[in-house]
């Protein structure tokens, strides 16, 4: 369950904390901080489990990028299951502090980078600095840009914002996913979680007509809808 922050992150006095745990891998059953306030949208345990069943062992050795990180549960789950590193992006400072707390609790600091910024701003300002699989990561840092995920390592990107973003900020979400497809290294995975109000056919690419075709592999876990895109061998969109 991944907490999705909206406007007010304050936990009402006396509200009991919810139990949030890593599902699988080396940190299986480890507890994560999450205060269970009513203004967040936690990802259901079964949806997070279903996502990692979909990506399977392909997460191993990849660099996780957890956009709209919330508690950081998706990125930390990826690390638990063998991801080589993780970048967490969360714009709200108190929520970013929860991500920092969870990274520290699992001893994942050396594998993790926490960026306190908007995922939309990051995709417009910093993501285009990715030069390709042969670029030197150190040379990608220009001006005041934030650190980027490695360009030579495939990514597994989790795009799981508040569901309302796919309605109220639909064009921005589509542009964000398009930028990820354009700049992700070869063999990357992009995982998008929405609800039933969003049609995956609006995203660049196409929805797979069957399990043996290319395109968005879309699965239903009501009210959640999850799509997985596999970037082509040459990098970027298939």
PAFI-496463 format. One record per atom (N, C-alpha, C): x, y, z negated. Coordinates in pm, whole numbers, plus 32768, in hexadecimal, padded with zeros to 4 digits. Layout:
XYZ/...
//
This chain:
80537F898000/800080008000/8057807B8000/804980C98066/809D813F8073/804981BB805B/8071820D7FFC/802282827FDC/802E82EA8049/7FBC83208074/7FB9838680DB/7F918409809B/7FEA846A809D/7FD184E58056/7F82854680AB/7F248589806D/7ED985F280B0/7EF88676806C/7E9586C7804B/7EB2874E801B/7EDD874F7F89/7E94870A7F33/7EAC87107EA4/7EE5868C7E76/7F61868A7E43/7FA0860E7E19/7F9785FC7D81/7F4D86517D39/7F4E864D7CA8/7EFC85D87C75/7F3585877C1E/7EEE85187BE3/7E98854B7B70/7E1585317B71/7DC1855E7B03/7DF185257A7F/7DE785747A11/7E168545798F/7DD484C27968/7E2584677937/7DF283E97905/7DD88380796F/7DF183A179F0/7DD8833D7A58/7E4182CF7A51/7E1382537A54/7E6E81E27A48/7EC081D47AC8/7F3D81AA7ABB/7F9181937B2E/7F6A81117B71/7F6F810C7BF5/7F5680947C41/7FD980477C50/7FCD7FC47C63/80437F727C77/80607F667D0C/80D67F8E7D33/81047F857DBD/81837F347DBE/81897ED17E15/81FB7E767E17/822E7E607EA5/82AD7E3C7EB0/82E67E0A7F2D/82AC7D7E7F44/82877D617FC0/82427CE37FDD/82A37C6F7FF6/830F7C8A8042/83687C1C8068/83F97C45806C/84517BE38082/84DF7C00808D/85287BFE8008/859F7C3A8007/85F67C317F91/85BD7C787F17/85657CDC7F2C/85297D257EBB/84987CFC7EA4/84737C887ED2/83E87C5B7EC7/83B67C667E37/833F7CA17E2C/82F97CB77DAD/83337D2A7D59/839A7D6D7D8B/83CE7DE17D41/83657E507D42/83547E917CCF/82F07EFB7CC2/83247F7E7CFC/82C87FCA7D38/82E680507D6B/828F80B57D21/82C1812D7D14/827581977CD2/820381C47D2C/818D81CC7CF3/811882027D37/80AE821D7CCC/807D82997CC5/802882C07C56/7F9382B37C71/7F6D82867CE9/7EE282647D02/7E8182D87CFF/7EAD83527D22/7E4F83C17D20/7DE983B27D91/7D7383EF7D7E/7D0483DC7DDA/7D12842A7E5C/7D7384847E64/7D8284D57EDD/7DE684987F3F/7E1484207F26/7E6D83DD7F85/7E2483687FC6/7E56833E803B/7E1F82C9807F/7E87825A807B/7E7C81FF801B/7EDE81928017/7EC7812E8087/7F35810180C4/7F2A80958126/7F09801580DC/7EA47FCF810B/7E7D7F5380C9/7EEE7EEC80D2/7EFB7E9E8067/7F627E388060/7F5C7DDB80D9/7EE27DB48101/7ED57D548170/7F017D9181F4/7EF27E178203/7F1D7E58827F/7FB57E5C8286/7FF57E7F8216/80887E828215/80BF7DF58230/80817D9181F4/80AD7D08820C/80997CE2829F/80267D0C82D8/800A7CEC8363/806F7D2E83C1/80967DAA83A2/80F87DF183F4/817B7DA383F9/81AA7D748387/82297D2D8385/821C7C9F83BC/81A47C6883BD/818F7BEB8406/81997C02849C/816A7C7884CA/81707C998558/81FF7CAD8587/824E7CFB853C/82D77D188568/83347CA48549/83127C5484E3/835D7BDB84C3/83F17BF484AB/84447B9584D0/84D47BA284B7/85167C0E850C/84CB7C4B856A/85057CB385BF/85307D2D8570/85007D3C84F4/85287DAE84A0/85BA7DA28474/85EF7D298472/86767D138440/86DD7D598499/87357DA48458/879F7DEA849F/87757E6E84DC/86F57E8E84DE/86C67F0C8514/86CD7F7A84AA/86C27FF784D7/86BD8068847B/862C8094846E/85F6808F83F5/856A80B483DD/855D814C83D7/84F681818419/84D4820E8412/8445821683DE/843682458362/83B4824A8320/838182D98322/832F82FA8388/82F4837F8392/827B83898335/825F84038303/81F1841582A4/820383AF8233/827883AF81F5/82A6833E81A5/8250831E812C/820C838280EF/81BC83638079/8213832D8009/81FE82B17FE2/825182717F7C/82D282377FB6/82DB822D803A/834E81EC8079/833F81568083/82C681228069/82B380918062/82D5804A80E4/82B580878157/82D0804481D6/8366803C81F2/83AC80AD81E1/843C80AC81F7/848480508197/845A804F811A/84997FF880B5/84787F6680CF/83FF7F4A80FE/83DC7EC18123/84377E918194/84517EEB81F4/84AA7EC78263/85377EAA8230/85697EFC81D5/85ED7EE2819B/85EF7E5D8152/85857E418108/857C7DC380BE/85847D4C811C/85527D5D8196/854C7CEF81F6/85C07CF18259/86267D40823F/86A07D36828E/86BF7DA982EA/86747E1782E3/86987E8C8333/87207EC08307/876C7EF78366/87F57F238347/87F97FA682FA/87937FF98308/878E807982C4/870480B482D6/86EB81278297/8666816382A2/866E81FB8295/861D824082E4/860A82D082D9/857A82E982B1/856683318243/84E1834F8211/84C583E48229/845284048264/842E848E8280/83AB84AE8239/83B2850C81DC/833E8534818D/834985C98170/82E586178196/82EE86A8818B/82CC86DE8101/827D869580B2/824D86C88033/82AF86A47FC4/82E887087F82/835586F37F25/833386937EB3/82C086A37E6D/82A186437E02/829685B47E34/825E85A27EAC/8253851B7EE4/82DD84E77F0D/833185407F44/83BA85187F66/840584EB7EE9/83E785297E77/842684FF7DFA/8400846F7DD6/838584467DF8/835B83BB7DE1/83AB835D7E3B/83BF83857EB9/841283347F13/849F83267EDA/84D783957EAC/855D83947E72/856383367DF9/84FB833B7DA6/84F582E47D31/84F282507D5A/84A582307DC0/849B81A47DEC/851C81747E2D/855D81CB7E79/85DF81A77EB3/864281867E44/864581DB7DDD/86A381C67D6F/868281487D21/8601812D7D0B/85D980B97CBD/860580367CFE/860A80357D83/86327FBC7DCB/86C77FB97DEA/870F80247DC5/879E80297DE4/87B780337E79/875F807B7EC0/876880837F52/87A681067F81/87E481507F28/881881D37F4B/887C81D37FBC/88D681727FC0/893E81708027/8906814F80B1/888F811680B6/885180F38136/87E781578161/87CD81BD8110/875982128125/877E82A58138/872E82EA8188/8738837B819C/86AC83B3818E/86998411812F/861884508119/861B84DE8150/85C384FC81AF/85BB858081EB/853885C181BF/85428634817E/84CB867B8150/84A786E181BB/845486B58218/842E8709828B/83B086CF82C8/8371871A8320/82FC86EC8369/8327868A83D6/82DE861D83E3/82F985BD844E/82E885FE84D7/8289865A84E4/827486A08563/82EC86F88584/831B87448522/838F879A8537/840A87468558/841D86DB850F/849086828526/848F864C85B5/841B862485E6/841485EA866C/8430865186D8/840E86D086BF/842587398723/84B28771871C/84E8877F86A2/856787C48691/85DF87678691/85D186F38651/8644869C863A/864886208692/85D485E686AC/85D2856B86FB/860F857B8786/85F985EC87CC/863885F98851/86CF85FA884E/870D860A87D8/87A0860987D1/87DA857E87E3/8785851787E1/87B5848F87FC/87E6848A888D/88628466889F/889F84688924/889583E1896C/888283788920/887C82F4895E/88D482938913/88D082138938/891681AA88EE/89AC81BD88E2/89EA820C893B/8A7C82188936/8AAB829788F1/8A4E82E988BF/8A7783688883/8AB1835587F8/8B0483B387D0/8B3D83B38749/8ADC83F886EB/8AAF83B08686/8A4D83E78629/8A7D846A85EB/8AFC847385D1/8B3084EB858F/8B23856685E8/8B278554866B/8B2085C686C4/8A9185F586DC/8A3085A986AA/89A585CC86BF/8978863E8664/89C2865A85F9/899A86BF8598/89C4874985CA/8963879885F8/8980881F8627/8926888185E0/895488FD85D3/890989658590/88E089358504/885E894784E5/882E891F845F/87E1889D8466/87F7884E84CC/87AA87D384DB/87C58772846A/875D8724844A/876886C083E0/87A986428418/87DF85ED83C2/881E857183F2/87BC851B8441/87EE84DC84A7/879D848884FE/87B883F684E3/8757839E8501/8774830F84FF/87E182EF8565/882882818553/8894825F85B1/885E8245863C/88A7827586A0/887C8264872B/88A381DC8763/890381998725/8934811A875A/88EA80A2871F/889280B986BE/8849804C867C/87B58056869D/87757FEA86C8/86E47FEF86E0/869980178660/862780598672/85D780878601/8559803285F3/85218032857C/8496800B8568/845580848526/83FC80C78571/83C181468546/8333812E8515/83148162849F/828F81578467/824B81DF846C/81DC81E784B4/8190826384C1/8109824B847E/80FF82738400/8088825683B0/805E82D18361/802A833783A7/800183B28364/7F7583A4832A/7F42840C82E8/7EB3840C82C5/7E6183F58343/7DFB83A2833A/7DAB838183B0/7D7683FE83F6/7D55846583AA/7D1B84DE83E4/7D7885208449/7DF98509843E/7E588545849D/7E398519852C/7E08849E853D/7DEC846D85C3/7D6C84AA85FD/7D2484F585AA/7CAD853E85D7/7CCB85D385DD/7CF6860C856B/7D0B869D8561/7D8986CC85A8/7DEE867585B3/7E6D869985F1/7E918634865D/7E2B860C86A7/7E3B859E8707/7EA985BA876D/7EAB863187A7/7F0F864F880E/7F9D864B87D5/7FAD867B8759/803086778718/805C85E786FE/7FFD859386D5/8020850686BB/804884C1873D/7FFF84DB87A9/8021849E8829/80AC84CB8856/80C8854D8847/814C8581886D/81BB85458817/819F85308797/820084F3873D/82228466876A/81BD84168785/81D4838C87B0/821C83898837/81F783E58890/823883ED8913/82CD840B8903/82EE846888A7/837B848A888E/83C784128858/838983C78800/83CA834F87C9/83E682EA8837/838782D4888F/839A827688FD/840B82A4895A/84168329896C/8479835E89C9/850783568992/85178360890E/859C836F88D4/85CC82F68882/857582998863/85A082268814/860181D08864/866681988823/86C581418869/868080C488A1/86C6808188FB/869380048933/86737FA188C5/860C7F5188DB/85E37EE58881/85A57F198800/857A7F9787FF/85377FCE8789/84A57FA48785/846A7FAB870E/83DC7F9286FA/839B801086C2/8324803286F1/82D880A286BB/8253806A868A/8237807E860A/81BD804B85CB/816580C185A5/80EC80C585DA/8090813485C1/801480FE857A/7FF0813E850A/7F75811A84C3/7F11818C84CB/7E97816E84F8/7E2A81CE84FF/7DAF818F84BF/7D3C81CF84D3/7CBF818B84B4/7C6D81808534/7BF081548528/7B9F8136859E/7B7A81B285F1/7B93822A85BD/7B7182A28608/7BD282C0867A/7C4782818678/7CAC82A086DE/7CB7822F8743/7CBE825487C2/7CCA81F4882F/7D5C81ED885B/7D9A8179884F/7E2781698874/7E3E81828909/7DD5817D8959/7DE4819A89E8/7E0C822B8A00/7DFD8282899A/7E26830D89A7/7EBD831E899C/7F0282BC8964/7F9382C48955/7FD882A589DA/805082DC89ED/809E82B98A65/80B382238A6E/80AE81EE8AE5/80B5815E8AF7/802881288B06/801680A98AF5/7F92806E8B00/7F7F80088A91/7F017FE88A77/7EE27F7E8A18/7EEC7EF98A60/7F307E9A8A1F/7F427E178A5E/7EBC7DD48A78/7EA17DA88AF3/7E237D628B0E/7E227CD68AD1/7E987C9E8AB8/7EA17C1B8A7A/7F287C138A33/7F3C7BAA89E8/7FB47B9C8995/80327B8089E6/80247B6A8A68/80987B4B8ABB/80C17BC18B15/80817C358B02/809D7CAA8B54/80EA7D118B05/81217D768B4D/81657DE58B0C/81007E4F8AE2/812A7EA58A84/80D47F118A57/80BF7F0D89C1/80607F5D8992/80407F628903/7FF97EE288D8/80327E9E8879/7FF47E27883D/7F9E7E5987CA/7F1C7E6187DE/7EC17E9F877D/7E747E338732/7E757E3E86AE/7E2D7DE08657/7DD07E2E85FB/7D627DEF85D3/7CFD7E2E857F/7D027DF384F2/7D0C7E4C848F/7D057E268403/7CA97E8C83BF/7C267E8683DE/7BC97EF283B8/7BDA7F218328/7BDD7FA88315/7BCB800F837C/7C4B803083C8/7CBA7FEE83A8/7D39800E83EA/7D407FD08476/7D89801484CD/7DA87FE38553/7E3E7FF58565/7E877F8B8588/7F187F8F8591/7F447F6C861E/7F9E7FBF8655/7FD67FA486D8/806E7F9E86D2/80A97F40871A/813B7F2F871E/816A7F3F87AD/81CF7F9687BF/820D7FAB8842/829E7F7C883B/82C77F2D889D/83517EFB88A4/83997F458915/84007F9288F1/84497FE08955/849B7F8589AF/84A97FAE8A2C/84EA7F598A8F/857F7F4C8A79/85BB7EEF8AC0/86497ED18AB3/869D7F4A8AD3/86707F9F8B2C/86BD80138B53/86AF808A8AF6/865F807C8A8B/864780EA8A30/85CE81398A59/8588816F89FA/851181BE8A17/849E81668A43/8439819F8A89/83C381548AAF/83E280E28B0F/839180798B08/839D800B8B69/837480398BF2/
//
